[in-house]
Amino acid sequence: MKSGSARAAFAGSLRLVFRNPAIIVPGLVIGALAALVSAVLQPAQPLDSNVFSRLLQGVVQLIASILSIAYTTGMADAAWRDGRARFSDGARAFRRDAGHVLVAMLLLLAIGFVAAVAAPYTLGLSLFVYMFFCIYTMAAAVAGERPGVLALRESIDIAFARPLTTLLVVAGIVAIAFAMGLLAEVLGRTPLVGPLVSGVVVQIVIAYATLVVVGEYRAVSVAKGAA
């Protein structure tokens, strides 16, 4: 393919993220609330092995991730569809697709854990394969309304069918995330406002990457419909 669709996804996402700055808000708010709740649940002693407390923290982080992904992906889908992303679009996606996102995320966590464990023995190839085949999973779960297992399967099918485009999407997102991560680290050292500015930069990257993936997923869906 069709590397042109990847270029269109990156260029279109840049326009959409500037037109819809609200798309970064859910991640910021949910992340801040999750951090606050986790801090409250933090064991009193750093070395405290309170398993229940740490389990609760893990649950909080998982719920926060589901909320953030569902909201951001729902808003990204609306941005591509209508040009505008509203908070109501994110809320609608969460109400409709939270179950799909939960199953998909648990699958991705399990597969990602295996890929991370295997990374030292594969020179990082396992992580690349993980990203390559799983990158469309959340878009399929929310924008495509696929149940978790089918969302993962569709992501794998798309990667097999469009390897060049998927490679470009993965490489582009990794490069942008790396560059912006360095910027966020530098800005994070700014007194007082550093953590906030750094958090905004991180959420911009997440929103942009989500827009790119959803844009490419929608392009695939349109191509299938026209076939």
Contacts in CASP RR format, 6 or more apart in sequence:
PFRMAT RR
TARGET T0000
AUTHOR 0000-0000-0000
METHOD contacts of the structure
MODEL  1
MKSGSARAAFAGSLRLVFRNPAIIVPGLVIGALAALVSAVLQPAQPLDSN
VFSRLLQGVVQLIASILSIAYTTGMADAAWRDGRARFSDGARAFRRDAGH
VLVAMLLLLAIGFVAAVAAPYTLGLSLFVYMFFCIYTMAAAVAGERPGVL
ALRESIDIAFARPLTTLLVVAGIVAIAFAMGLLAEVLGRTPLVGPLVSGV
VVQIVIAYATLVVVGEYRAVSVAKGAA
1 162 0 8 1.000
1 164 0 8 1.000
1 165 0 8 1.000
2 162 0 8 1.000
2 164 0 8 1.000
2 165 0 8 1.000
3 164 0 8 1.000
3 165 0 8 1.000
3 168 0 8 1.000
4 165 0 8 1.000
5 165 0 8 1.000
5 216 0 8 1.000
5 219 0 8 1.000
6 165 0 8 1.000
6 168 0 8 1.000
6 169 0 8 1.000
6 216 0 8 1.000
7 168 0 8 1.000
8 219 0 8 1.000
9 169 0 8 1.000
9 211 0 8 1.000
9 212 0 8 1.000
9 213 0 8 1.000
9 215 0 8 1.000
9 216 0 8 1.000
9 219 0 8 1.000
10 172 0 8 1.000
10 212 0 8 1.000
12 211 0 8 1.000
12 215 0 8 1.000
13 208 0 8 1.000
13 211 0 8 1.000
13 212 0 8 1.000
13 215 0 8 1.000
14 208 0 8 1.000
16 23 0 8 1.000
16 76 0 8 1.000
16 79 0 8 1.000
16 80 0 8 1.000
16 83 0 8 1.000
16 85 0 8 1.000
16 211 0 8 1.000
17 23 0 8 1.000
17 204 0 8 1.000
17 207 0 8 1.000
17 208 0 8 1.000
17 211 0 8 1.000
19 79 0 8 1.000
19 83 0 8 1.000
19 84 0 8 1.000
20 75 0 8 1.000
20 79 0 8 1.000
20 83 0 8 1.000
20 84 0 8 1.000
20 85 0 8 1.000
22 75 0 8 1.000
22 85 0 8 1.000
22 86 0 8 1.000
22 87 0 8 1.000
23 72 0 8 1.000
23 75 0 8 1.000
23 76 0 8 1.000
23 79 0 8 1.000
23 85 0 8 1.000
23 207 0 8 1.000
23 210 0 8 1.000
23 211 0 8 1.000
24 200 0 8 1.000
24 203 0 8 1.000
24 204 0 8 1.000
24 206 0 8 1.000
24 207 0 8 1.000
25 87 0 8 1.000
26 67 0 8 1.000
26 68 0 8 1.000
26 71 0 8 1.000
26 72 0 8 1.000
26 75 0 8 1.000
26 87 0 8 1.000
26 90 0 8 1.000
27 68 0 8 1.000
27 71 0 8 1.000
27 72 0 8 1.000
27 203 0 8 1.000
27 206 0 8 1.000
28 199 0 8 1.000
28 200 0 8 1.000
28 203 0 8 1.000
30 64 0 8 1.000
30 67 0 8 1.000
30 68 0 8 1.000
30 71 0 8 1.000
31 64 0 8 1.000
31 68 0 8 1.000
33 64 0 8 1.000
34 60 0 8 1.000
34 61 0 8 1.000
34 63 0 8 1.000
34 64 0 8 1.000
37 60 0 8 1.000
38 57 0 8 1.000
38 60 0 8 1.000
38 61 0 8 1.000
41 53 0 8 1.000
41 56 0 8 1.000
41 57 0 8 1.000
41 60 0 8 1.000
42 53 0 8 1.000
42 57 0 8 1.000
43 49 0 8 1.000
43 50 0 8 1.000
43 53 0 8 1.000
43 54 0 8 1.000
62 105 0 8 1.000
65 105 0 8 1.000
66 94 0 8 1.000
66 98 0 8 1.000
66 101 0 8 1.000
66 102 0 8 1.000
66 105 0 8 1.000
67 94 0 8 1.000
67 98 0 8 1.000
69 101 0 8 1.000
69 105 0 8 1.000
69 138 0 8 1.000
69 142 0 8 1.000
70 90 0 8 1.000
70 93 0 8 1.000
70 94 0 8 1.000
70 97 0 8 1.000
70 98 0 8 1.000
70 101 0 8 1.000
70 142 0 8 1.000
71 87 0 8 1.000
71 90 0 8 1.000
71 91 0 8 1.000
71 93 0 8 1.000
71 94 0 8 1.000
72 90 0 8 1.000
72 206 0 8 1.000
72 207 0 8 1.000
72 210 0 8 1.000
73 93 0 8 1.000
73 101 0 8 1.000
73 138 0 8 1.000
73 139 0 8 1.000
73 141 0 8 1.000
73 142 0 8 1.000
73 143 0 8 1.000
73 210 0 8 1.000
73 214 0 8 1.000
74 85 0 8 1.000
74 89 0 8 1.000
74 90 0 8 1.000
74 92 0 8 1.000
74 93 0 8 1.000
74 142 0 8 1.000
74 143 0 8 1.000
74 214 0 8 1.000
75 85 0 8 1.000
75 86 0 8 1.000
75 87 0 8 1.000
75 89 0 8 1.000
75 90 0 8 1.000
75 93 0 8 1.000
76 85 0 8 1.000
76 143 0 8 1.000
76 207 0 8 1.000
76 210 0 8 1.000
76 211 0 8 1.000
76 214 0 8 1.000
76 215 0 8 1.000
77 89 0 8 1.000
77 93 0 8 1.000
77 139 0 8 1.000
77 142 0 8 1.000
77 143 0 8 1.000
77 214 0 8 1.000
77 218 0 8 1.000
78 84 0 8 1.000
78 85 0 8 1.000
78 86 0 8 1.000
78 89 0 8 1.000
78 90 0 8 1.000
79 85 0 8 1.000
79 211 0 8 1.000
80 211 0 8 1.000
80 214 0 8 1.000
80 215 0 8 1.000
80 218 0 8 1.000
81 218 0 8 1.000
93 142 0 8 1.000
94 101 0 8 1.000
96 145 0 8 1.000
97 141 0 8 1.000
97 142 0 8 1.000
97 145 0 8 1.000
99 148 0 8 1.000
100 141 0 8 1.000
100 142 0 8 1.000
100 145 0 8 1.000
100 146 0 8 1.000
100 147 0 8 1.000
100 148 0 8 1.000
100 151 0 8 1.000
101 138 0 8 1.000
101 141 0 8 1.000
101 142 0 8 1.000
101 148 0 8 1.000
103 141 0 8 1.000
103 147 0 8 1.000
103 148 0 8 1.000
103 149 0 8 1.000
104 137 0 8 1.000
104 138 0 8 1.000
104 140 0 8 1.000
104 141 0 8 1.000
104 148 0 8 1.000
104 151 0 8 1.000
104 152 0 8 1.000
105 138 0 8 1.000
107 137 0 8 1.000
107 148 0 8 1.000
107 149 0 8 1.000
107 152 0 8 1.000
108 134 0 8 1.000
108 137 0 8 1.000
108 152 0 8 1.000
111 130 0 8 1.000
111 134 0 8 1.000
112 127 0 8 1.000
112 130 0 8 1.000
112 134 0 8 1.000
114 126 0 8 1.000
115 126 0 8 1.000
115 127 0 8 1.000
115 129 0 8 1.000
115 130 0 8 1.000
116 126 0 8 1.000
116 127 0 8 1.000
118 126 0 8 1.000
119 125 0 8 1.000
119 126 0 8 1.000
119 127 0 8 1.000
128 170 0 8 1.000
131 170 0 8 1.000
131 174 0 8 1.000
132 159 0 8 1.000
132 166 0 8 1.000
132 167 0 8 1.000
132 170 0 8 1.000
133 155 0 8 1.000
133 156 0 8 1.000
133 159 0 8 1.000
134 152 0 8 1.000
134 155 0 8 1.000
134 156 0 8 1.000
135 155 0 8 1.000
135 159 0 8 1.000
135 166 0 8 1.000
135 169 0 8 1.000
135 170 0 8 1.000
135 173 0 8 1.000
135 213 0 8 1.000
136 154 0 8 1.000
136 155 0 8 1.000
136 158 0 8 1.000
136 159 0 8 1.000
136 166 0 8 1.000
136 213 0 8 1.000
136 216 0 8 1.000
136 217 0 8 1.000
136 220 0 8 1.000
137 148 0 8 1.000
137 151 0 8 1.000
137 152 0 8 1.000
137 154 0 8 1.000
137 155 0 8 1.000
138 151 0 8 1.000
138 210 0 8 1.000
138 213 0 8 1.000
139 155 0 8 1.000
139 213 0 8 1.000
139 214 0 8 1.000
139 215 0 8 1.000
139 216 0 8 1.000
139 217 0 8 1.000
140 146 0 8 1.000
140 150 0 8 1.000
140 151 0 8 1.000
140 152 0 8 1.000
140 154 0 8 1.000
140 155 0 8 1.000
140 217 0 8 1.000
141 147 0 8 1.000
141 148 0 8 1.000
141 151 0 8 1.000
143 214 0 8 1.000
143 217 0 8 1.000
143 218 0 8 1.000
143 221 0 8 1.000
144 151 0 8 1.000
144 217 0 8 1.000
144 221 0 8 1.000
146 154 0 8 1.000
158 166 0 8 1.000
158 217 0 8 1.000
158 220 0 8 1.000
159 166 0 8 1.000
161 220 0 8 1.000
162 220 0 8 1.000
165 216 0 8 1.000
169 212 0 8 1.000
169 213 0 8 1.000
169 216 0 8 1.000
173 209 0 8 1.000
173 212 0 8 1.000
173 213 0 8 1.000
176 205 0 8 1.000
176 208 0 8 1.000
176 209 0 8 1.000
177 205 0 8 1.000
177 209 0 8 1.000
180 201 0 8 1.000
180 202 0 8 1.000
180 204 0 8 1.000
180 205 0 8 1.000
181 201 0 8 1.000
181 202 0 8 1.000
181 205 0 8 1.000
183 201 0 8 1.000
184 197 0 8 1.000
184 198 0 8 1.000
184 199 0 8 1.000
184 201 0 8 1.000
184 202 0 8 1.000
184 205 0 8 1.000
185 198 0 8 1.000
187 194 0 8 1.000
187 197 0 8 1.000
187 198 0 8 1.000
187 201 0 8 1.000
188 194 0 8 1.000
188 195 0 8 1.000
188 197 0 8 1.000
188 198 0 8 1.000
190 197 0 8 1.000
END
